[in-house]
Amino acid sequence: MARRLGIAVGLTCIVLVVTAAGQQKPQFPEELVKLMEEVQIRFKPLQDAARFSKAKFESAAKHEELAQHATRIAELMKQTTKFAPEKDLPDKPKKEWNETCEASAKHALELAAAARKQDYSGYRAAFKRMDAACTRCHEVFR
């Protein structure tokens, strides 16, 4: 019985590996990949600050630096709209690409403003909205 179970598990693993190998990740233009790599680098300190306690955010956060990261992300997200699909694809509508890029940029600017004001609640709320817009795009297009 144990041997049959082992064989079944082994075959399942082989099927999963073959299935995963057969799925291709979408290919994106190199310029878009570079934009998104910069977004990831700038996203990390914003995310870290969103996890701070209110006291730590008010005392230890480098607010202007956070605002600069968020502003740059907004600029990068505006640039990503030029990489929208030329036409709607199944489950990947061009409109969705543009809407999520624009929402990410808008919320990044809100995040920058909240950082400059040292507004802890506003910062966390804007970060959540920006993150949700980014996540939505990645769910659909990545």
Backbone as CSV, one residue per row, in Angstrom:
resi,resn,N_x,N_y,N_z,CA_x,CA_y,CA_z,C_x,C_y,C_z
1,MET,0.823,-1.199,0.000,0.000,0.000,0.000,0.870,1.267,0.000
2,ALA,1.915,1.268,0.841,2.798,2.422,0.922,3.516,2.641,-0.413
3,ARG,3.872,1.517,-1.049,4.557,1.628,-2.335,3.639,2.245,-3.386
4,ARG,2.361,1.840,-3.407,1.398,2.417,-4.364,1.224,3.908,-4.115
5,LEU,1.168,4.263,-2.841,1.026,5.673,-2.500,2.251,6.458,-2.973
6,GLY,3.425,5.885,-2.774,4.663,6.520,-3.219,4.698,6.697,-4.728
7,ILE,4.253,5.694,-5.455,4.208,5.774,-6.917,3.215,6.846,-7.347
8,ALA,2.057,6.882,-6.695,1.043,7.877,-7.040,1.558,9.292,-6.787
9,VAL,2.218,9.489,-5.661,2.771,10.808,-5.350,3.848,11.174,-6.370
10,GLY,4.701,10.223,-6.715,5.743,10.470,-7.702,5.172,10.855,-9.055
11,LEU,4.150,10.130,-9.498,3.524,10.459,-10.781,2.867,11.831,-10.746
12,THR,2.243,12.160,-9.631,1.619,13.475,-9.493,2.670,14.564,-9.604
13,CYS,3.815,14.360,-8.959,4.901,15.344,-9.041,5.395,15.503,-10.472
14,ILE,5.522,14.405,-11.202,5.975,14.466,-12.598,4.973,15.242,-13.434
15,VAL,3.689,14.987,-13.244,2.644,15.697,-13.988,2.714,17.182,-13.675
16,LEU,2.890,17.537,-12.402,2.971,18.946,-12.034,4.189,19.620,-12.647
17,VAL,5.321,18.948,-12.652,6.535,19.516,-13.232,6.373,19.701,-14.734
18,VAL,5.829,18.696,-15.413,5.623,18.793,-16.858,4.628,19.901,-17.167
19,THR,3.554,20.006,-16.388,2.562,21.058,-16.601,3.189,22.423,-16.387
20,ALA,3.953,22.571,-15.313,4.589,23.855,-15.034,5.598,24.206,-16.118
21,ALA,6.314,23.228,-16.611,7.305,23.482,-17.653,6.633,23.914,-18.954
22,GLY,5.428,23.412,-19.205,4.709,23.745,-20.424,4.108,25.139,-20.403
23,GLN,3.952,25.735,-19.216,3.388,27.073,-19.113,4.501,28.097,-19.290
24,GLN,4.268,29.042,-20.157,5.271,30.064,-20.391,4.858,31.356,-19.707
25,LYS,5.845,32.022,-19.118,5.597,33.335,-18.548,5.479,34.310,-19.705
26,PRO,4.646,35.327,-19.550,4.552,36.310,-20.627,5.882,37.029,-20.821
27,GLN,6.175,37.355,-22.046,7.397,38.079,-22.371,7.057,39.566,-22.451
28,PHE,7.793,40.369,-21.711,7.566,41.797,-21.699,8.768,42.501,-22.312
29,PRO,8.554,43.680,-22.909,9.676,44.436,-23.474,10.701,44.763,-22.384
30,GLU,11.960,44.789,-22.772,13.053,45.031,-21.821,12.872,46.359,-21.086
31,GLU,12.402,47.378,-21.785,12.193,48.689,-21.148,11.171,48.590,-20.020
32,LEU,10.099,47.835,-20.245,9.088,47.649,-19.201,9.668,46.871,-18.022
33,VAL,10.454,45.858,-18.305,11.084,45.079,-17.237,11.957,45.988,-16.376
34,LYS,12.725,46.869,-17.002,13.585,47.788,-16.254,12.756,48.763,-15.413
35,LEU,11.655,49.262,-15.974,10.768,50.147,-15.206,10.248,49.440,-13.961
36,MET,9.799,48.216,-14.149,9.219,47.481,-13.036,10.279,47.085,-12.000
37,GLU,11.493,46.868,-12.440,12.573,46.591,-11.481,12.814,47.814,-10.599
38,GLU,12.780,48.999,-11.189,12.936,50.210,-10.378,11.748,50.388,-9.445
39,VAL,10.554,50.083,-9.924,9.381,50.167,-9.056,9.578,49.266,-7.838
40,GLN,10.037,48.056,-8.060,10.242,47.125,-6.942,11.246,47.672,-5.935
41,ILE,12.315,48.253,-6.408,13.336,48.807,-5.507,12.749,49.941,-4.674
42,ARG,11.980,50.800,-5.313,11.407,51.951,-4.605,10.210,51.555,-3.740
43,PHE,9.563,50.480,-4.075,8.389,50.003,-3.340,8.774,49.529,-1.933
44,LYS,9.915,48.864,-1.821,10.317,48.221,-0.563,10.355,49.189,0.619
45,PRO,11.049,50.348,0.534,11.044,51.251,1.687,9.657,51.821,1.995
46,LEU,8.834,51.985,0.957,7.464,52.460,1.178,6.669,51.420,1.965
47,GLN,6.839,50.172,1.586,6.166,49.075,2.271,6.647,48.964,3.721
48,ASP,7.945,49.053,3.912,8.491,48.979,5.273,7.885,50.066,6.151
49,ALA,7.821,51.292,5.650,7.271,52.400,6.433,5.783,52.213,6.715
50,ALA,5.073,51.570,5.787,3.641,51.316,6.006,3.420,50.325,7.146
51,ARG,4.452,49.562,7.467,4.365,48.584,8.562,4.824,49.156,9.895
52,PHE,5.356,50.380,9.898,5.808,51.010,11.135,4.629,51.251,12.066
53,SER,4.911,51.292,13.351,3.918,51.778,14.311,3.793,53.284,14.079
54,LYS,2.743,53.867,14.616,2.553,55.308,14.448,3.727,56.071,15.049
55,ALA,4.167,55.662,16.224,5.282,56.348,16.883,6.562,56.245,16.046
56,LYS,6.837,55.079,15.507,8.040,54.917,14.702,7.923,55.712,13.405
57,PHE,6.743,55.709,12.786,6.541,56.471,11.557,6.803,57.949,11.809
58,GLU,6.282,58.451,12.915,6.433,59.874,13.211,7.859,60.249,13.597
59,SER,8.592,59.323,14.224,9.928,59.671,14.717,11.075,59.202,13.823
60,ALA,10.927,58.047,13.187,12.071,57.456,12.498,11.959,57.425,10.980
61,ALA,10.778,57.599,10.449,10.620,57.535,8.991,11.294,58.734,8.340
62,LYS,11.906,58.484,7.215,12.523,59.555,6.430,11.468,60.020,5.432
63,HIS,10.634,60.923,5.885,9.423,61.292,5.157,9.698,61.832,3.758
64,GLU,10.663,62.707,3.628,10.944,63.269,2.297,11.476,62.189,1.363
65,GLU,12.291,61.301,1.874,12.800,60.194,1.057,11.650,59.292,0.601
66,LEU,10.717,59.025,1.496,9.547,58.219,1.135,8.729,58.929,0.057
67,ALA,8.561,60.237,0.226,7.805,61.014,-0.760,8.481,60.952,-2.127
68,GLN,9.811,61.002,-2.147,10.535,60.932,-3.417,10.375,59.559,-4.068
69,HIS,10.424,58.502,-3.277,10.197,57.153,-3.824,8.795,57.054,-4.431
70,ALA,7.812,57.532,-3.690,6.426,57.441,-4.164,6.216,58.274,-5.422
71,THR,6.803,59.462,-5.466,6.679,60.317,-6.647,7.312,59.649,-7.863
72,ARG,8.449,59.029,-7.661,9.123,58.336,-8.775,8.287,57.152,-9.253
73,ILE,7.670,56.430,-8.321,6.797,55.327,-8.731,5.649,55.860,-9.578
74,ALA,5.081,56.990,-9.191,3.996,57.586,-9.986,4.479,57.877,-11.406
75,GLU,5.666,58.430,-11.531,6.233,58.725,-12.862,6.424,57.435,-13.665
76,LEU,6.953,56.412,-13.007,7.182,55.143,-13.696,5.863,54.500,-14.130
77,MET,4.865,54.578,-13.283,3.578,53.967,-13.631,2.913,54.700,-14.802
78,LYS,3.116,55.989,-14.894,2.593,56.727,-16.050,3.282,56.260,-17.328
79,GLN,4.565,55.923,-17.225,5.299,55.438,-18.393,4.836,54.048,-18.826
80,THR,4.325,53.265,-17.899,3.929,51.896,-18.245,2.691,51.850,-19.132
81,THR,1.929,52.922,-19.186,0.728,52.894,-20.025,1.063,52.678,-21.500
82,LYS,2.259,53.083,-21.917,2.622,52.897,-23.333,2.866,51.430,-23.684
83,PHE,2.914,50.557,-22.677,3.121,49.132,-22.917,1.815,48.337,-22.866
84,ALA,0.691,49.037,-22.859,-0.607,48.355,-22.852,-0.730,47.474,-24.089
85,PRO,-1.463,46.385,-23.974,-1.664,45.548,-25.168,-2.274,46.390,-26.289
86,GLU,-1.878,46.105,-27.522,-2.411,46.862,-28.653,-3.905,46.640,-28.828
87,LYS,-4.354,45.445,-28.464,-5.778,45.127,-28.534,-6.117,44.259,-27.330
88,ASP,-7.400,44.151,-27.076,-7.832,43.309,-25.959,-7.459,41.859,-26.235
89,LEU,-6.951,41.220,-25.204,-6.644,39.798,-25.255,-7.621,39.084,-24.336
90,PRO,-7.817,37.789,-24.507,-8.721,37.080,-23.604,-8.277,37.278,-22.157
91,ASP,-9.157,37.756,-21.323,-8.909,37.997,-19.898,-7.829,39.043,-19.628
92,LYS,-7.432,39.788,-20.648,-6.415,40.826,-20.479,-6.811,42.076,-21.289
93,PRO,-7.860,42.755,-20.855,-8.308,43.917,-21.626,-7.355,45.109,-21.487
94,LYS,-7.152,45.780,-22.602,-6.284,46.960,-22.655,-6.742,47.999,-21.629
95,LYS,-8.045,48.153,-21.489,-8.607,49.125,-20.547,-8.139,48.832,-19.123
96,GLU,-8.083,47.558,-18.749,-7.645,47.159,-17.409,-6.192,47.575,-17.178
97,TRP,-5.342,47.380,-18.185,-3.929,47.781,-18.076,-3.850,49.272,-17.756
98,ASN,-4.533,50.071,-18.567,-4.469,51.517,-18.399,-5.056,51.965,-17.061
99,GLU,-6.173,51.382,-16.682,-6.808,51.767,-15.420,-5.931,51.438,-14.215
100,THR,-5.313,50.265,-14.214,-4.490,49.904,-13.065,-3.200,50.727,-13.023
101,CYS,-2.630,51.032,-14.178,-1.433,51.887,-14.203,-1.768,53.286,-13.687
102,GLU,-2.880,53.828,-14.158,-3.294,55.166,-13.736,-3.650,55.192,-12.250
103,ALA,-4.317,54.155,-11.765,-4.659,54.088,-10.343,-3.396,53.985,-9.492
104,SER,-2.445,53.184,-9.928,-1.185,53.061,-9.187,-0.482,54.413,-9.103
105,ALA,-0.439,55.123,-10.204,0.209,56.443,-10.228,-0.521,57.423,-9.316
106,LYS,-1.830,57.444,-9.390,-2.632,58.351,-8.565,-2.397,58.082,-7.081
107,HIS,-2.441,56.823,-6.693,-2.277,56.482,-5.280,-0.842,56.693,-4.815
108,ALA,0.117,56.543,-5.714,1.510,56.831,-5.359,1.684,58.320,-5.053
109,LEU,1.002,59.182,-5.810,1.071,60.614,-5.525,0.390,60.944,-4.201
110,GLU,-0.705,60.259,-3.902,-1.363,60.425,-2.596,-0.417,59.989,-1.478
111,LEU,0.301,58.919,-1.728,1.263,58.403,-0.763,2.372,59.427,-0.525
112,ALA,2.864,60.025,-1.585,3.905,61.049,-1.463,3.407,62.231,-0.630
113,ALA,2.188,62.666,-0.898,1.629,63.804,-0.149,1.481,63.459,1.335
114,ALA,1.018,62.257,1.630,0.858,61.844,3.024,2.218,61.745,3.718
115,ALA,3.233,61.269,3.008,4.573,61.181,3.596,5.092,62.575,3.932
116,ARG,4.905,63.509,3.023,5.378,64.878,3.269,4.659,65.523,4.448
117,LYS,3.385,65.202,4.616,2.611,65.743,5.744,2.870,64.968,7.036
118,GLN,3.601,63.858,6.918,3.840,62.953,8.042,2.520,62.451,8.625
119,ASP,1.590,62.186,7.716,0.237,61.720,8.056,0.227,60.194,8.054
120,TYR,0.360,59.620,9.218,0.464,58.166,9.366,-0.752,57.440,8.782
121,SER,-1.951,57.834,9.173,-3.162,57.163,8.674,-3.322,57.337,7.175
122,GLY,-3.081,58.545,6.682,-3.175,58.808,5.256,-2.144,58.020,4.471
123,TYR,-0.945,57.908,5.035,0.129,57.154,4.384,-0.264,55.691,4.247
124,ARG,-0.708,55.105,5.334,-1.062,53.682,5.306,-2.230,53.425,4.354
125,ALA,-3.217,54.315,4.351,-4.371,54.143,3.460,-3.951,54.271,1.997
126,ALA,-3.132,55.262,1.688,-2.670,55.451,0.311,-1.792,54.281,-0.127
127,PHE,-0.963,53.780,0.782,-0.121,52.637,0.440,-0.991,51.427,0.100
128,LYS,-2.007,51.179,0.897,-2.900,50.027,0.629,-3.573,50.163,-0.730
129,ARG,-4.022,51.381,-1.071,-4.671,51.587,-2.377,-3.684,51.388,-3.519
130,MET,-2.472,51.921,-3.367,-1.461,51.751,-4.410,-1.115,50.268,-4.567
131,ASP,-0.894,49.602,-3.461,-0.546,48.185,-3.489,-1.662,47.363,-4.137
132,ALA,-2.899,47.681,-3.834,-4.034,46.956,-4.419,-4.081,47.153,-5.941
133,ALA,-3.811,48.370,-6.402,-3.813,48.631,-7.847,-2.679,47.864,-8.524
134,CYS,-1.510,47.857,-7.903,-0.373,47.105,-8.460,-0.696,45.611,-8.503
135,THR,-1.232,45.119,-7.407,-1.563,43.691,-7.320,-2.588,43.312,-8.370
136,ARG,-3.582,44.152,-8.579,-4.617,43.867,-9.579,-3.992,43.720,-10.966
137,CYS,-3.102,44.614,-11.308,-2.449,44.536,-12.622,-1.646,43.253,-12.733
138,HIS,-0.918,42.905,-11.703,-0.104,41.694,-11.745,-0.967,40.443,-11.814
139,GLU,-2.137,40.460,-11.175,-3.038,39.309,-11.261,-3.502,39.085,-12.697
140,VAL,-3.736,40.147,-13.406,-4.285,40.039,-14.755,-3.188,39.809,-15.798
141,PHE,-2.090,40.544,-15.698,-1.128,40.566,-16.797,0.165,39.809,-16.576
142,ARG,0.429,39.368,-15.393,1.687,38.686,-15.154,1.554,37.207,-15.199
